[in-house]
Every structure is written in structure tokens, then in C-alpha cells.
Amino acid sequence: MKYRARLQSITVFICALCGQTALPAAPQSDAVTREMAHDIFKQLIEINTTDSIGSTTVAAQAMAKRLLDAGFSKADVAVIGPNDVKGNMVARYRGRPSSKLRPILIIGHLDVVEARREDWTTDPFKFVEQDGYYYGRGTQDMKEADAIAVTDFIRLKKEGFVPNRDIILALTADEEGGKSNGVDWLLQNHRDLIDAEFVLNPDSGGVSTDHGKPLTVEFEATEKLYADYQVLATNPGGHSSLPKPDNAIYHVADALGVLEKSPFPFELNAVTREYFGQMAKIETGQAAADMRAILGEQPDPAAIQRLSQNARYNSTMRTTCVATMLSAGHAPNALPQRADANVNCRIFPGHSQEDIRLALVHMFNDPKLTIRYRNDAGELTDHGSDRKAMAPPPLRTDVMESLRKVAAKLWPGTPVIPTMVTASSDSIYTMYAGIPSYGISGVAVDRDDVRMHGKDERLKVDSYYTGVEFYYRFLKALTAAGS
């Protein structure tokens, strides 16, 4: 009941936000700030921070140097981590000395998903400006937010701005995978450096646009739970001239075919219900009608089916699982002795990793298959975690009023709405550590141009600089001396 009441309070508060009067658009950042923001963004993109051959330490050290050169004390800037290549930068912007308010923590991951040059039109680790976009791995996820945070720390410092509390910035390793998640490592080993009253995580939230026109200013109110599973089949194998029907590859392929055609059940919670309710006012025609049709006591199956054709809406309505990697066989002229696939799942709040593993076992219904949970370090176990996504934290008036105020200036008339992040983020670690966490970003991405983790990742040039302006104004509004 407490969980339900909390979500209902979120819904009531959001409705109040959506009705605010928009103010005139704000001017963009000055030329000096734009040049600094450009250079920091370029520097981060061109440092390879992939898990395979990259180093977050190099990026962390580069950002630390930027802050030290801008006048931050050596005592307030540290690069630490479990090894030479998984470094994390932690910087503290000192607030009013007499303040009794606990710090705000901003988290952002430095690592990026792997990218192969042969797959891309441009070099993924070169910062390329072309046709009004910045291209490079991390331009959407999430080196743009890292660069924005560092830029705005320096900008505020040069102005002599003194916030009403300390603001901590942690730029970290291994959010995208790997054995050394930086947020988790810092919480376990140096919590004193990042302990805070609440967290801002620009890895989620942001502005959704349609051909450049702002549709919604979104903030993360809850998120899904991440999980990987191995689907494995083994066989004695044999000579390929004597094929047998019991083929390990076929068992795995058949299972993936079942997965493709077996969506998980439709679900809503208070956050996604409010999201679709607000989106029904923005969408038109069949899409708007379908959104209203899924919100009743008896959701319309045909409406669910039509909305499911949209990847974002589909993922907002259910757990999703998809095959992402395949491996099979040991020789071209031999029957496979082993075949396995990685199935990646984004789990709707309320279900555990073990719940979904068991659901996959039931779905495949093949005793020749073994379904095992794969943790962040790549280790396989026969049982997934019983952990479930955390309930959303209560909304803070100071955070929401600051968001509303700045959004109204930069995107007049655009509704501020809650979302469930259909992926997952490092907020899971801070939330489990008891630190309320909110996904807030000022970066706009066209809803038909989401390229994070994909080929030719890019971000509109103007969107980046508006994001710089947004977080600068948001942090000032949130930490003004009189607040």
C-alpha cells in the first residue's frame, strides 16, 4: 500500500507540473562556454573507454585536469579505481561553508559500448561534425552529459557561484558492462566521497522531439531491471556427413524463434499509466486512441498490439527479452558439440531476474536447453538474483520546481512528464544504497533517431549546447543560496 500511495502522489504532482504556464525561451550559452563545451566533448569522445581495449582512467584523468586547471582544489578532485584502466573521477564543488544541507551527487558513466570502425560511416572514436550533428561513440550515451557536467562545473566556478550545499560529480567506469562498475565500487570502498542526500543521473530523462519540435520534457520516475541469460545446448557432435536431428544449433535457434514470437504480458504501473495518459494528449489519431484504450479496466488487446509495433511503447508496456549474441560449433565439417546465445532482458518493475529466468525455461519448454543467469562480471549461475527494481523515490519539491522552471524557459509549453526508463542505469546502485535518485537531462533527441549503442551514434549540435545551458540553469536554480 505504501508503494501504491507513493506512486499515486507522483501522479498527482506530475499533473500539476504539466499545467504550468510557459515562459519565453532563454538565450543560449556565450561563445567562450560553447568553445569549452565543444573541446571537452571532443576530448571525451576521442578517448576510447570501451571495456575491451579502452580506459576510463584516461578519461577520468583528463576531466580531473580540466577541473584542476579551472581552480578546483587538489583535495576536492580524485581519480580512483580498482585497477589502472577502470578509474573514476570524483570532484566536489564546495558550497556555503555554514550550510547544514547534505550534498547532491551527479553520476555519469565514462565507458561506452563497443564500436567497430567497419560498421560505421565515420570513425566511432573521432569527433566528427557533419550536417548539424556531432558523430561518435558516446554522443548520446553518455559522454555528452559528462562533458556538460564538467563544463558547467567550470562555468559556475569561474563565475564565483557558491551553491547552498556541496555538489559532487562522479564520472565512473563500467555502466555498460565489465567487472568494475564505478558507482558500485565507490559505494563499497569510498562512500564518504560520494555520500549525498539525493542523486541526479543525466543518463535518463531528457527532451523527446519530433523532427526537432519538442514533444515532452521527461524525467525518470522508475526504471527496469537489467539481466543477461545464457541459452545453452550441448551435444556429443560427430561427422557432418552423418547429420542427426538432435543438433545443438537447432535447439538454440528454435528457442530464439519462440522468443521472437512470444511477447511478455502487458503491464502498467502508476508511472507508465501517467506516461501514456500524458502521451495520449500529445499523439494524434489511432495512436492517441490506442493509448486511451489501454488505460481502462479492460485494456483493449488490439490497441496493445498496435502500440507494440512502436519499440518505445512496446518496451514501456512489458518485460522485453532479445537475443544479442550467438556462438556455435567448433569446426566447419563437424556437428556442433555446443551452441549458446545471450538473451538480454529489461525487466518490468515487480519481477526479479530469477522470475524471468524461470519464465524463459517455461517459454522454451526444451529439456535439452540450459538457461543460466549471467552477472555483470560474465559469471554464470543456475539461479538469478531475487532482487527486483526499486520502488520510485518520493519526488522532491526543490528538484521538480527547478526542473519545471528551467524547462519552461527553454522549451515553452512542453509538458514535463514521468517515464519508466526502458533500459537501466547506475541509479540502481545508488537507490539500493538508500540514496533517492532522479533521472534528469536537458539533451533533446528525436524519438526516431535514438542511436545509442548503435551504428553512427550522433547528437544534434544545437541539442548539445542547449543541454549545457539547461544543466547550468538547473543547478543554479536547485542550489541558489536562498533555497
C-alpha positions as CSV (number, residue, x, y, z in Angstrom):
1,M,0.0,0.0,0.0
2,K,2.9,2.4,0.8
3,Y,4.3,1.7,-2.7
4,R,1.0,2.4,-4.4
5,A,0.4,5.6,-2.3
6,R,3.8,6.9,-3.3
7,L,3.1,6.3,-7.0
8,Q,-0.3,8.0,-6.7
9,S,1.4,11.0,-5.1
10,I,3.8,11.1,-8.1
11,T,0.9,11.1,-10.5
12,V,-0.9,14.0,-8.7
13,F,2.2,16.1,-8.6
14,I,3.0,15.5,-12.3
15,C,-0.4,16.6,-13.3
16,A,0.2,19.9,-11.5
17,L,3.5,20.3,-13.3
18,C,2.0,19.8,-16.8
19,G,-0.3,22.7,-16.4
20,Q,2.4,25.4,-15.8
21,T,2.5,28.4,-18.0
22,A,5.5,28.5,-20.3
23,L,7.9,31.5,-20.2
24,P,9.9,33.0,-23.1
25,A,12.8,31.0,-24.4
26,A,16.2,31.6,-22.8
27,P,19.3,32.7,-24.7
28,Q,22.0,30.2,-25.4
29,S,25.4,29.9,-23.7
30,D,28.1,32.5,-24.5
31,A,30.8,31.8,-27.1
32,V,33.5,31.1,-24.5
33,T,31.3,28.5,-22.8
34,R,30.4,26.9,-26.2
35,E,34.1,26.6,-27.2
36,M,34.9,25.0,-23.8
37,A,31.9,22.6,-24.1
38,H,33.0,21.7,-27.6
39,D,36.5,20.9,-26.6
40,I,35.6,18.9,-23.6
41,F,33.1,16.8,-25.6
42,K,35.6,16.2,-28.4
43,Q,38.2,15.2,-25.9
44,L,35.9,12.6,-24.2
45,I,34.7,11.1,-27.5
46,E,38.2,10.6,-28.7
47,I,39.3,8.7,-25.6
48,N,38.4,5.1,-26.1
49,T,36.6,3.9,-23.0
50,T,35.3,0.5,-24.2
51,D,35.7,-2.5,-21.9
52,S,37.8,-4.4,-24.4
53,I,40.8,-2.1,-25.1
54,G,39.8,1.3,-23.6
55,S,40.5,3.0,-20.3
56,T,38.1,5.1,-18.2
57,T,41.2,6.2,-16.2
58,V,42.5,8.2,-19.1
59,A,39.1,10.0,-19.5
60,A,38.8,10.5,-15.7
61,Q,42.3,12.0,-15.5
62,A,41.6,14.3,-18.5
63,M,38.4,15.6,-16.8
64,A,40.2,16.0,-13.4
65,K,42.9,18.1,-15.1
66,R,40.2,20.3,-16.6
67,L,38.8,21.0,-13.2
68,L,42.1,21.5,-11.5
69,D,43.2,23.9,-14.2
70,A,39.9,25.8,-13.6
71,G,40.8,26.3,-9.9
72,F,39.3,23.3,-8.1
73,S,41.5,22.2,-5.1
74,K,43.5,19.1,-5.4
75,A,41.8,18.0,-2.2
76,D,38.5,18.1,-4.0
77,V,39.4,16.2,-7.1
78,A,40.4,12.5,-7.1
79,V,40.8,9.7,-9.7
80,I,40.5,6.3,-8.0
81,G,39.5,2.8,-9.0
82,P,40.2,-0.9,-8.6
83,N,42.9,-1.0,-11.3
84,D,44.9,1.0,-13.8
85,V,42.1,1.1,-16.5
86,K,38.9,1.4,-14.5
87,G,39.5,4.8,-12.9
88,N,36.6,7.0,-11.6
89,M,36.8,10.8,-11.2
90,V,35.1,12.3,-8.1
91,A,35.0,16.1,-7.8
92,R,33.4,18.2,-5.1
93,Y,32.1,21.7,-5.7
94,R,32.2,23.3,-2.3
95,G,29.0,25.0,-1.2
96,R,28.3,27.6,1.5
97,P,30.6,26.7,4.5
98,S,27.9,27.2,7.0
99,S,25.4,25.0,5.2
100,K,23.9,22.1,7.0
101,L,22.4,20.6,3.8
102,R,23.8,17.3,2.7
103,P,25.4,17.2,-0.8
104,I,23.9,16.5,-4.2
105,L,25.6,13.8,-6.2
106,I,25.7,13.8,-10.0
107,I,26.6,10.5,-11.6
108,G,27.7,9.8,-15.2
109,H,29.4,6.9,-16.8
110,L,32.5,7.3,-18.9
111,D,32.5,3.9,-20.5
112,V,30.9,3.3,-23.9
113,V,29.6,0.3,-25.8
114,E,32.0,-1.4,-28.2
115,A,32.0,0.0,-31.8
116,R,33.8,-1.3,-34.9
117,R,35.2,1.0,-37.5
118,E,34.0,-1.2,-40.3
119,D,30.4,-0.9,-39.2
120,W,30.4,2.9,-39.0
121,T,30.3,5.6,-41.7
122,T,32.7,7.6,-39.6
123,D,35.4,6.6,-37.1
124,P,33.4,6.0,-33.9
125,F,36.3,7.3,-31.8
126,K,36.7,10.5,-33.8
127,F,34.6,13.6,-33.0
128,V,33.0,14.4,-36.4
129,E,30.7,17.4,-37.1
130,Q,28.6,16.9,-40.1
131,D,25.2,18.2,-41.3
132,G,24.4,19.8,-38.0
133,Y,25.3,16.7,-35.9
134,Y,28.2,15.5,-33.7
135,Y,29.1,11.9,-34.5
136,G,31.0,9.5,-32.3
137,R,30.5,6.7,-29.8
138,G,29.1,8.2,-26.7
139,T,27.4,11.3,-28.2
140,Q,24.1,10.0,-27.0
141,D,25.2,7.6,-24.2
142,M,26.5,9.4,-22.3
143,K,29.7,11.4,-22.9
144,E,27.5,14.4,-23.8
145,A,26.2,14.5,-20.3
146,D,29.7,14.0,-18.8
147,A,31.0,16.9,-20.9
148,I,28.0,19.1,-19.9
149,A,28.6,18.4,-16.2
150,V,32.3,19.3,-16.4
151,T,31.6,22.4,-18.5
152,D,29.0,23.6,-16.1
153,F,31.2,23.0,-13.0
154,I,33.9,25.1,-14.6
155,R,31.5,27.8,-15.7
156,L,29.9,28.1,-12.3
157,K,33.4,28.1,-10.6
158,K,34.6,30.9,-12.9
159,E,31.5,33.0,-12.0
160,G,32.2,32.6,-8.3
161,F,28.8,30.9,-7.7
162,V,28.5,29.4,-4.2
163,P,25.8,26.8,-4.0
164,N,23.7,26.2,-0.9
165,R,25.4,22.8,-0.4
166,D,28.2,20.8,-1.9
167,I,27.7,19.3,-5.3
168,I,29.6,16.1,-6.1
169,L,30.3,14.9,-9.6
170,A,31.3,11.2,-10.1
171,L,32.3,10.1,-13.6
172,T,32.6,6.3,-13.5
173,A,33.5,3.0,-15.1
174,D,31.6,0.0,-16.4
175,E,28.0,1.0,-16.5
176,E,27.8,-0.6,-19.9
177,G,29.2,-3.9,-18.6
178,G,32.5,-5.2,-17.2
179,K,33.7,-6.2,-13.8
180,S,34.3,-2.9,-12.2
181,N,31.2,-0.8,-12.0
182,G,32.4,2.5,-10.7
183,V,29.3,3.6,-8.8
184,D,29.1,0.3,-7.0
185,W,32.8,0.3,-6.3
186,L,32.7,3.8,-4.9
187,L,29.8,3.0,-2.7
188,Q,31.6,-0.1,-1.4
189,N,35.0,1.4,-0.9
190,H,34.7,5.2,-0.7
191,R,31.2,6.0,0.3
192,D,32.4,9.1,2.2
193,L,33.4,10.7,-1.1
194,I,30.0,10.4,-2.8
195,D,27.5,10.1,0.1
196,A,24.7,12.5,-0.7
197,E,21.1,13.4,0.1
198,F,20.0,12.6,-3.4
199,V,21.3,11.8,-6.8
200,L,20.9,13.4,-10.3
201,N,21.6,11.0,-13.1
202,P,21.5,12.5,-16.6
203,D,21.8,9.0,-18.1
204,S,18.0,9.1,-18.3
205,G,15.3,11.8,-18.8
206,G,15.7,14.4,-21.4
207,V,13.7,16.0,-24.2
208,S,11.9,14.0,-26.8
209,T,11.4,15.7,-30.1
210,D,9.8,15.1,-33.4
211,H,11.8,16.5,-36.3
212,G,13.2,19.0,-33.8
213,K,9.9,20.0,-32.3
214,P,9.9,19.4,-28.5
215,L,7.1,16.9,-27.5
216,T,7.9,16.2,-23.9
217,V,10.4,17.0,-21.2
218,E,10.8,13.7,-19.5
219,F,12.3,12.7,-16.1
220,E,12.9,9.2,-14.8
221,A,10.5,8.2,-12.1
222,T,11.4,4.5,-12.2
223,E,13.4,2.1,-14.4
224,K,13.6,-1.5,-15.5
225,L,15.9,-4.1,-14.1
226,Y,18.8,-5.5,-16.4
227,A,19.6,-9.1,-16.8
228,D,21.5,-11.4,-19.2
229,Y,20.9,-15.1,-19.7
230,Q,22.8,-17.9,-21.4
231,V,20.7,-20.2,-23.5
232,L,22.9,-23.3,-24.0
233,A,22.6,-26.6,-25.8
234,T,25.3,-29.3,-25.8
235,N,25.7,-32.5,-27.9
236,P,28.4,-35.2,-28.5
237,G,28.6,-34.0,-32.1
238,G,30.1,-36.1,-34.8
239,H,31.0,-36.1,-38.5
240,S,29.0,-33.6,-40.6
241,S,28.4,-36.3,-43.3
242,L,26.1,-38.1,-40.8
243,P,23.7,-35.3,-39.7
244,K,21.4,-36.0,-36.7
245,P,18.1,-34.3,-35.9
246,D,19.4,-33.6,-32.4
247,N,21.5,-30.6,-33.3
248,A,22.6,-28.1,-30.6
249,I,22.4,-25.2,-33.0
250,Y,18.8,-26.1,-34.0
251,H,17.8,-26.3,-30.3
252,V,19.0,-22.8,-29.6
253,A,17.7,-21.4,-32.9
254,D,14.2,-22.9,-32.2
255,A,14.2,-21.3,-28.8
256,L,15.1,-17.9,-30.2
257,G,12.3,-18.3,-32.7
258,V,9.9,-18.9,-29.9
259,L,11.2,-15.9,-28.0
260,E,10.7,-13.7,-31.1
261,K,7.1,-14.6,-31.3
262,S,6.2,-14.7,-27.5
263,P,6.0,-11.3,-26.0
264,F,5.8,-11.0,-22.3
265,P,2.4,-10.0,-20.8
266,F,1.1,-6.4,-20.9
267,E,1.6,-4.5,-17.7
268,L,1.2,-0.9,-16.4
269,N,2.1,0.8,-13.1
270,A,1.3,4.2,-11.8
271,V,4.3,5.8,-13.7
272,T,3.6,4.2,-17.1
273,R,-0.1,4.8,-16.7
274,E,0.6,8.5,-16.2
275,Y,3.1,8.5,-19.1
276,F,0.5,7.0,-21.5
277,G,-2.2,9.3,-20.2
278,Q,0.0,12.4,-21.0
279,M,1.2,11.0,-24.3
280,A,-2.4,10.5,-25.4
281,K,-2.7,14.3,-25.3
282,I,0.3,14.7,-27.5
283,E,-0.2,11.9,-30.0
284,T,-3.0,12.1,-32.6
285,G,-5.2,9.7,-34.5
286,Q,-5.0,5.9,-33.8
287,A,-2.0,6.2,-31.5
288,A,-3.8,8.6,-29.2
289,A,-7.0,6.5,-29.2
290,D,-5.0,3.3,-28.5
291,M,-3.3,4.9,-25.5
292,R,-6.6,5.8,-24.0
293,A,-7.9,2.3,-24.8
294,I,-5.1,0.6,-22.8
295,L,-5.8,2.7,-19.6
296,G,-9.3,1.3,-18.9
297,E,-10.2,-1.5,-16.5
298,Q,-10.2,-3.9,-19.5
299,P,-7.3,-2.9,-21.8
300,D,-8.1,-3.3,-25.5
301,P,-5.9,-6.2,-26.8
302,A,-6.0,-4.7,-30.4
303,A,-4.7,-1.4,-29.0
304,I,-1.9,-3.1,-27.1
305,Q,-1.0,-4.9,-30.3
306,R,-0.8,-1.7,-32.4
307,L,1.2,0.2,-29.8
308,S,3.6,-2.7,-29.5
309,Q,4.7,-2.0,-33.1
310,N,6.5,1.1,-31.6
311,A,9.7,-0.1,-29.9
312,R,9.5,2.6,-27.2
313,Y,5.8,1.9,-26.3
314,N,6.3,-1.8,-26.5
315,S,9.1,-1.7,-24.0
316,T,7.1,0.5,-21.7
317,M,4.3,-2.0,-21.5
318,R,6.1,-5.2,-20.7
319,T,9.3,-7.0,-19.9
320,T,11.4,-7.4,-23.1
321,C,14.0,-10.0,-23.9
322,V,16.0,-10.2,-27.1
323,A,18.9,-12.3,-28.4
324,T,22.1,-10.2,-28.7
325,M,24.9,-12.7,-29.3
326,L,25.3,-16.2,-30.8
327,S,28.1,-18.8,-30.7
328,A,28.1,-22.3,-32.0
329,G,30.2,-25.1,-33.4
330,H,33.9,-25.9,-33.4
331,A,34.7,-26.9,-37.0
332,P,33.0,-26.4,-40.4
333,N,33.0,-30.2,-41.0
334,A,31.7,-31.4,-37.7
335,L,28.4,-31.4,-36.0
336,P,28.2,-28.8,-33.2
337,Q,29.0,-30.0,-29.7
338,R,27.9,-26.7,-28.3
339,A,25.7,-23.8,-29.2
340,D,24.7,-20.8,-27.0
341,A,23.1,-17.5,-27.2
342,N,22.9,-14.5,-24.9
343,V,19.4,-13.2,-24.2
344,N,19.3,-9.7,-22.8
345,C,16.2,-8.8,-20.8
346,R,14.9,-5.5,-19.4
347,I,12.6,-6.5,-16.6
348,F,9.4,-4.6,-15.7
349,P,9.4,-3.5,-12.1
350,G,7.9,-6.1,-9.7
351,H,9.7,-9.1,-11.3
352,S,13.1,-10.5,-10.3
353,Q,15.9,-11.8,-12.5
354,E,15.1,-15.3,-11.3
355,D,11.4,-14.8,-12.2
356,I,12.4,-14.1,-15.8
357,R,14.9,-17.0,-16.0
358,L,12.1,-19.3,-15.0
359,A,9.7,-17.7,-17.4
360,L,12.3,-18.4,-20.2
361,V,12.6,-22.0,-19.1
362,H,8.8,-22.3,-19.3
363,M,8.6,-20.5,-22.7
364,F,11.3,-22.6,-24.4
365,N,10.0,-25.9,-22.9
366,D,13.0,-27.8,-24.1
367,P,14.9,-30.2,-21.7
368,K,17.9,-30.1,-24.0
369,L,18.4,-26.4,-23.1
370,T,20.1,-25.0,-20.0
371,I,19.1,-21.4,-19.1
372,R,21.6,-19.7,-16.8
373,Y,21.9,-16.2,-15.4
374,R,25.0,-14.2,-16.4
375,N,26.0,-11.5,-13.9
376,D,27.8,-8.2,-14.7
377,A,31.2,-9.9,-14.5
378,G,30.1,-12.5,-17.0
379,E,29.9,-15.3,-14.4
380,L,27.1,-17.9,-15.0
381,T,24.9,-19.3,-12.3
382,D,21.9,-21.7,-12.3
383,H,19.8,-19.2,-10.3
384,G,19.2,-15.5,-10.9
385,S,19.0,-12.9,-8.3
386,D,15.7,-12.4,-6.4
387,R,16.3,-8.7,-6.5
388,K,13.6,-6.6,-8.0
389,A,13.5,-3.0,-9.3
390,M,13.2,-0.5,-6.5
391,A,10.1,1.5,-5.9
392,P,10.4,5.1,-7.2
393,P,11.6,7.6,-4.6
394,P,9.2,10.3,-3.5
395,L,9.5,13.4,-5.6
396,R,11.4,16.3,-4.1
397,T,9.7,19.7,-4.4
398,D,13.0,21.5,-4.9
399,V,14.1,19.2,-7.7
400,M,10.7,19.3,-9.5
401,E,10.2,23.1,-9.2
402,S,13.7,23.7,-10.6
403,L,13.1,21.3,-13.4
404,R,9.8,23.0,-14.2
405,K,11.2,26.5,-14.0
406,V,14.1,25.9,-16.4
407,A,12.1,23.6,-18.8
408,A,9.5,26.4,-19.2
409,K,12.2,28.8,-20.3
410,L,14.0,26.6,-22.7
411,W,11.0,24.6,-24.1
412,P,8.0,26.8,-23.6
413,G,4.7,24.9,-23.4
414,T,6.3,21.5,-23.4
415,P,4.8,19.2,-20.8
416,V,7.0,17.7,-18.1
417,I,6.1,14.0,-17.7
418,P,7.3,11.0,-15.8
419,T,8.8,8.0,-17.6
420,M,9.9,4.5,-16.8
421,V,13.4,4.1,-18.3
422,T,13.1,1.0,-20.5
423,A,16.8,0.3,-20.1
424,S,18.6,0.5,-16.8
425,S,21.2,2.8,-15.3
426,D,23.7,3.2,-12.4
427,S,20.8,4.6,-10.4
428,I,20.1,1.0,-9.4
429,Y,23.2,1.1,-7.2
430,T,22.5,4.5,-5.5
431,M,18.9,3.5,-5.0
432,Y,19.8,0.2,-3.3
433,A,22.3,2.2,-1.2
434,G,19.4,4.2,0.1
435,I,20.1,7.4,-1.9
436,P,17.0,8.7,-3.8
437,S,17.9,9.1,-7.5
438,Y,16.3,11.1,-10.3
439,G,16.9,10.9,-14.0
440,I,17.1,14.4,-15.4
441,S,18.7,15.6,-18.6
442,G,18.4,18.6,-20.8
443,V,19.5,16.9,-24.0
444,A,17.0,16.6,-26.8
445,V,16.9,13.6,-29.1
446,D,14.4,13.0,-31.9
447,R,12.3,9.9,-31.0
448,D,13.0,8.5,-34.4
449,D,16.8,9.0,-34.1
450,V,17.8,7.1,-31.0
451,R,21.2,5.7,-31.9
452,M,22.7,4.9,-28.5
453,H,24.6,1.6,-28.7
454,G,24.1,1.6,-32.5
455,K,25.8,2.5,-35.7
456,D,26.7,6.2,-36.4
457,E,25.6,7.4,-33.0
458,R,25.1,11.1,-33.2
459,L,23.6,14.2,-31.4
460,K,22.4,17.5,-32.9
461,V,24.8,20.3,-32.3
462,D,22.1,22.7,-31.0
463,S,20.8,20.0,-28.7
464,Y,24.2,19.6,-27.0
465,Y,24.6,23.3,-26.3
466,T,21.0,23.6,-25.1
467,G,21.8,20.7,-22.8
468,V,24.8,22.7,-21.5
469,E,22.6,25.7,-20.8
470,F,19.9,23.5,-19.2
471,Y,22.1,21.9,-16.5
472,Y,23.8,25.2,-15.8
473,R,20.5,26.9,-15.1
474,F,19.0,23.8,-13.4
475,L,21.9,23.5,-10.9
476,K,21.8,27.2,-10.1
477,A,18.0,27.1,-9.6
478,L,18.4,24.0,-7.4
479,T,21.2,25.3,-5.2
480,A,20.7,29.0,-5.1
481,A,21.9,30.5,-1.8
482,G,18.5,31.4,-0.6
483,S,16.9,28.0,-1.3
